[in-house]
Amino acid sequence: MQKKRVVITGMGVVSCFGTDVGGFYQNLLDGKSGISLITEFPCDEFPTRFAGVIRDFDPGDYVDKKQARRFDKFLSYAMVAGKKALTGVSLETLDKKRCGIIIGSGMGGMGVYAEGVQTLLEKGPRRVTPFFVPYILTNMASGLLAIDLGFMGPNYSISTACATSNHSFIAAANHIRAGDADLMVCGGVEAPIIPIGLAGFCACKALSTQNEFPERASRPWDKSRDGFVMGEGAGVLILESLEHALARKATIYAEYLGGGISDDAHHMTEPRPDGEGVAQCLRNALQNAGVKPEEVNYINAHATSTPVGDMAEVNALKKVFTSNRDKIAMNATKSMIGHALGAAGGLEAIATIKGISDGKIHPTINLEQPEEGLDFHIPLKAEKWDVNVALSNSFGFGGHNASIVLKKYRA
């Protein structure tokens, strides 16, 4: 039985490069770094003092002004990215009972949570805000956006750490293919750059400590890499059945072919040494998409800049892509914007889709001493690239693996 075709008809972004998709991608093409020293709170005593911080963020008319003052930042990011993804969609023409939302988050409303704990300790339980519980819940991004839009279809959140966004895309596409919805708003959001968020990852010893040159700290596949760099933001797509998109004459940016998931079943934070969990995920994605490995010629890698993780992913990719690796371009978006955790896959999906639609892929920056055995073609500056089939990978703490397969839309 032939699967219902699913296409991407909208993109919304909140990032250290702003909230415009075109501007976001142009900064990536230009090889700019969005990483800088943290000035939002004192962090002189932290081993790591830099991140891909979002500054001068203004939710504008996308969020009610009164609500915006109360919201955790992750909610505002989700509302802005979700509504911007729907730019140009005539909402009154949609059957809102057949429109759904799946926007996940790895960590949810950490800012509101931290403030609530401080209020409890300093001022007592009666001074804790009544919005405390609603604004820390990971599902509230989807819930509040649905309330604003009136979308009554499938609605929930997924939380699988750094694999969150890709899991959300896969789930959303499955709802469309199952006939549960015609249109899904989906992706991931994260706002973890606060003292407790930074301290937690420092305690894990997961972060780079190259404080002297923060813009050079995220260096996937480089021999001198020493950990990932925290990022934040939101990446949201509009997935839609092809029939529905054509009927409303929507602009189609790319086609979603399929996705694969697996688990390493190995360790809370470290990848499986033999790479079999990731390899299984990749095989599942290609099989679900109906694509052969030799058809793929672009990979947006998870590539976080950790000593173990980067080459573990490469070695898993080699298990699946056994030939013509030099004909497959592979890049690392995190080299410029850091690792946005649950939002990473959303931001990287947008970078992948722009690569497909624009015929130009962005570089990986800070790659000065490449590891041996990379084998794939890694652009160090923007390159014209006719993407046939693209793969975008995301892997999270807990061993969660999720990969999606995209290609240029052809009638």
C-alpha positions in Angstrom: 0.0 0.0 0.0 1.5 3.3 -1.1 2.2 5.8 1.7 0.5 9.2 1.7 3.0 11.8 0.6 4.0 14.4 3.2 5.5 17.7 2.3 7.0 20.7 4.2 5.1 23.9 3.6 6.4 26.2 6.3 9.4 26.9 8.6 9.7 29.0 11.7 12.9 29.7 13.6 14.1 31.4 16.8 17.9 31.3 17.0 21.0 33.2 18.0 20.8 34.4 14.4 17.3 35.8 14.8 13.8 34.8 13.8 14.0 35.1 10.0 14.6 31.8 8.2 16.4 33.5 5.3 18.7 35.4 7.7 19.3 32.4 9.8 20.4 30.4 6.8 22.5 33.2 5.3 24.5 33.4 8.5 25.1 29.7 8.3 26.2 30.0 4.6 28.5 32.9 5.6 30.2 30.6 8.3 29.4 33.0 11.1 29.6 32.0 14.7 26.6 32.8 17.0 28.6 31.7 20.1 29.6 34.4 22.6 30.4 35.0 26.3 27.4 34.9 28.6 26.5 38.3 30.0 22.9 37.5 31.1 24.0 36.3 34.5 27.3 36.2 36.5 29.2 33.1 35.6 32.8 33.9 36.5 33.0 30.7 38.7 31.6 28.4 36.0 34.1 26.2 34.1 32.2 27.3 30.9 31.2 30.9 30.4 29.8 31.0 26.8 26.9 29.7 24.8 24.8 30.4 21.7 22.6 32.9 23.6 19.6 34.5 22.0 19.7 38.2 22.6 17.3 41.1 21.8 14.4 38.6 21.3 11.1 40.4 20.8 8.0 38.2 20.5 6.2 41.1 18.9 2.5 40.5 18.2 3.0 36.8 18.2 2.5 36.6 21.9 0.0 38.6 24.1 2.1 41.3 25.9 0.8 40.4 29.3 1.5 36.7 28.7 4.9 37.4 27.3 6.0 39.0 30.7 5.0 35.8 32.5 6.0 33.1 30.1 9.1 31.0 30.4 11.3 31.8 27.4 10.7 28.4 25.9 7.0 29.1 25.5 7.6 32.4 23.8 10.2 30.8 21.5 7.7 28.1 20.5 4.8 30.6 20.0 6.9 32.8 17.7 8.4 29.9 15.7 5.1 28.1 15.4 3.2 31.2 14.2 6.0 32.3 11.9 6.0 28.8 10.3 2.3 29.4 9.4 3.0 32.8 7.7 1.0 33.0 4.6 -1.5 30.3 5.6 -5.1 31.4 5.6 -6.1 30.0 9.0 -9.9 30.6 8.4 -9.8 28.2 5.4 -8.4 25.3 7.4 -10.4 22.5 9.0 -9.0 23.1 12.4 -10.2 19.7 13.7 -7.7 18.2 11.3 -4.8 20.4 12.2 -2.5 19.3 15.1 0.6 20.3 17.0 3.6 18.4 18.3 6.3 20.7 19.7 8.6 19.0 22.2 11.2 20.1 24.6 14.0 18.3 26.4 13.9 20.5 29.5 10.8 22.6 29.4 10.3 25.8 31.5 13.6 25.7 33.5 13.6 29.5 34.0 10.2 29.5 35.7 11.1 26.4 37.7 14.4 28.0 39.0 12.6 31.2 39.9 9.8 29.3 41.6 12.2 27.3 43.8 14.0 30.6 44.7 10.7 32.2 45.6 9.7 29.2 47.8 13.0 29.3 49.7 13.1 33.1 50.2 9.5 34.1 50.5 7.5 31.0 51.3 4.9 28.8 49.5 2.2 31.5 49.3 4.3 33.7 47.0 4.8 31.0 44.4 3.1 32.0 41.2 -0.1 30.2 40.2 1.4 29.9 36.7 4.4 27.8 38.1 3.1 24.4 37.1 1.6 25.3 33.7 4.6 27.2 32.6 7.2 24.5 33.3 5.3 21.7 31.6 6.9 20.6 28.3 3.5 20.0 26.7 2.4 23.6 27.3 4.1 24.8 24.1 1.8 22.7 22.0 -1.1 23.4 24.2 -0.9 27.2 24.3 -0.2 27.4 20.5 -3.3 25.3 19.9 -5.4 27.6 22.1 -4.2 30.6 20.1 -4.7 28.9 16.7 -7.8 26.9 17.5 -6.2 23.7 16.2 -8.1 20.7 17.6 -6.2 17.8 16.0 -3.5 15.6 17.6 -1.6 17.6 20.2 1.1 16.6 22.7 4.8 17.0 23.4 7.7 14.6 23.0 10.8 14.8 25.3 13.7 12.7 24.2 16.5 15.1 25.1 18.5 16.1 21.9 16.4 13.7 19.7 13.1 15.5 20.6 12.6 17.5 17.3 13.1 14.5 15.0 10.9 12.3 17.1 8.3 15.1 16.8 8.6 15.3 13.0 8.3 11.5 12.7 5.2 11.4 15.0 3.6 14.3 13.1 4.1 12.7 9.7 2.7 9.4 11.0 -0.5 11.1 12.1 -0.9 12.6 8.6 -0.2 9.2 6.9 -2.7 7.5 9.3 -5.4 10.0 8.3 -5.6 11.7 11.7 -4.7 15.1 10.4 -4.1 17.1 7.2 -1.6 19.5 8.6 0.8 19.4 11.6 2.9 22.0 13.3 5.9 20.2 14.7 9.4 20.6 16.0 11.3 21.4 19.2 12.1 24.3 21.6 14.6 24.9 24.4 15.6 27.7 26.7 18.3 26.2 29.0 20.9 29.0 29.2 20.3 30.0 32.9 22.6 29.4 35.9 21.2 26.0 36.9 21.1 24.8 33.2 24.7 25.8 32.7 25.8 24.4 36.0 24.2 21.1 35.3 26.0 20.5 32.1 29.2 21.8 33.5 28.8 19.1 36.3 28.4 16.5 33.6 31.7 17.7 32.1 30.0 17.7 28.8 30.8 21.3 27.8 33.8 22.9 26.1 35.9 25.1 28.4 37.6 27.2 25.7 36.5 30.5 27.3 39.3 32.5 25.6 37.9 31.9 22.1 34.2 31.1 22.4 33.4 31.5 18.7 35.9 28.7 18.0 34.9 26.4 20.8 32.3 24.3 18.9 34.5 22.3 16.6 32.9 19.1 15.4 35.4 16.4 14.1 38.4 18.5 15.1 41.1 16.8 17.1 41.1 19.6 19.6 37.4 19.5 20.4 36.7 19.3 24.1 32.9 19.3 24.5 29.7 20.8 23.1 28.5 24.4 23.4 25.1 25.1 24.7 22.5 26.7 22.4 18.9 27.6 22.6 15.9 28.4 20.4 13.1 26.8 18.4 12.8 25.1 15.0 9.3 24.4 13.7 8.0 22.9 10.5 4.6 22.7 8.9 4.1 19.1 7.6 1.1 18.6 5.4 -0.4 15.9 3.2 0.5 16.6 -0.4 -3.2 16.6 -1.5 -4.0 19.2 1.2 -1.0 21.3 0.2 -1.9 21.3 -3.5 -5.5 22.0 -2.8 -4.7 25.2 -1.0 -1.9 26.0 -3.4 0.8 26.1 -0.7 4.5 26.7 -1.4 6.3 23.4 -1.0 9.9 23.6 0.3 10.7 19.9 0.4 9.2 16.4 0.8 9.4 14.3 4.0 10.1 10.7 3.0 10.4 9.0 6.3 12.2 8.6 9.6 13.8 6.0 11.8 14.2 5.6 15.6 16.2 3.3 17.9 17.9 3.3 21.3 21.5 2.5 22.1 20.4 0.7 25.3 23.9 1.4 26.6 24.6 4.4 28.8 22.8 7.6 30.1 25.1 10.0 28.3 27.7 8.1 26.3 27.1 6.7 22.8 27.3 2.9 22.2 30.9 2.2 21.2 30.0 -0.2 18.3 27.6 2.4 16.8 25.0 -0.3 16.3 22.1 1.7 17.8 22.7 4.6 15.5 23.3 2.3 12.5 20.0 0.6 13.2 18.3 4.1 13.4 19.8 5.0 10.0 18.7 1.7 8.4 15.2 2.2 9.8 15.0 5.7 8.4 16.1 4.7 4.9 13.7 1.7 4.9 10.8 3.8 6.1 11.6 6.4 3.4 12.0 3.8 0.7 15.5 5.0 -0.1 18.7 3.2 -0.8 21.9 4.4 0.8 23.4 5.3 -2.6 20.6 7.8 -3.2 21.7 9.9 -0.2 24.2 12.7 -1.0 23.8 15.1 1.9 23.9 14.4 5.7 23.3 17.1 8.3 25.1 15.3 11.2 24.4 15.4 14.9 28.1 16.3 15.4 28.0 18.0 18.8 31.8 18.5 19.2 32.3 15.9 21.9 35.4 13.8 22.0 33.5 10.5 21.8 30.2 11.3 20.1 31.5 12.8 16.8 33.4 9.8 15.6 30.9 7.4 17.0 28.3 8.9 14.6 30.8 8.8 11.7 31.6 5.1 12.4 27.9 4.3 12.5 27.3 6.2 9.2 30.1 4.1 7.7 28.2 0.9 8.5 25.3 2.1 6.4 27.1 4.1 3.7 29.7 1.7 2.6 30.7 3.2 -0.8 31.1 6.6 -2.5 31.4 8.4 0.8 33.4 11.2 -0.8 30.3 12.0 -2.9 28.2 12.5 0.2 28.4 16.0 1.7 28.2 16.2 5.5 28.1 19.3 7.7 27.6 20.3 11.3 25.2 23.2 12.0 26.2 23.1 15.7 29.7 24.4 14.8 28.0 27.8 14.4 24.9 27.9 16.7 25.9 25.4 19.4 23.8 22.5 20.6 20.2 23.6 21.2 19.3 20.3 22.9 15.6 19.5 22.2 15.5 22.3 19.5 18.6 21.1 17.7 16.9 18.8 15.3 14.3 21.5 14.4 17.0 24.1 13.6 19.0 21.5 11.7 15.9 20.4 9.7 15.5 24.0 8.6 19.1 24.2 7.6 18.7 20.9 5.7 15.5 22.1 3.9 17.2 25.4 2.9 20.1 23.4 1.5 17.6 21.4 -0.6 15.5 24.3 -1.8 18.4 26.7 -2.3 20.9 24.3 -3.8 23.6 25.5 -1.5 24.9 23.9 1.7 26.6 25.6 4.6 30.2 24.9 5.9 31.4 23.4 9.1 33.5 26.0 10.8 36.5 25.5 13.2 37.6 22.3 11.5 41.3 22.8 11.5 42.7 19.4 12.4 40.2 16.8 11.1 40.1 13.4 12.6 41.4 10.6 10.4 38.8 8.5 8.7 36.1 11.1 8.2 35.8 9.9 4.6 32.7 12.0 3.8 33.0 15.3 1.9 32.9 18.1 4.6 32.6 21.6 3.1 34.7 24.3 4.8 32.9 27.1 3.0 29.4 27.3 1.4 29.1 25.1 -1.7 26.6 24.7 -4.4 25.1 21.2 -4.0 22.3 19.6 -5.8 20.8 17.6 -2.9 19.2 14.4 -4.1 18.2 12.9 -0.7 19.2 14.3 2.6 19.5 12.7 6.1 19.3 14.7 9.3 20.4 13.0 12.5 19.7 13.7 16.2 20.8 11.6 19.2 20.0 12.3 22.8 20.9 11.4 26.4 19.3 8.1 27.3 20.5 6.6 24.0 17.6 8.0 22.0 18.2 8.1 18.2 16.1 9.7 15.5 16.8 10.4 11.9 14.7 11.9 9.2 14.9 11.7 5.4 14.1 14.6 3.1 14.3 15.4 -0.6 13.4 18.1 -3.1 9.7 18.0 -4.0 8.8 16.8 -7.4 5.3 16.4 -8.7 
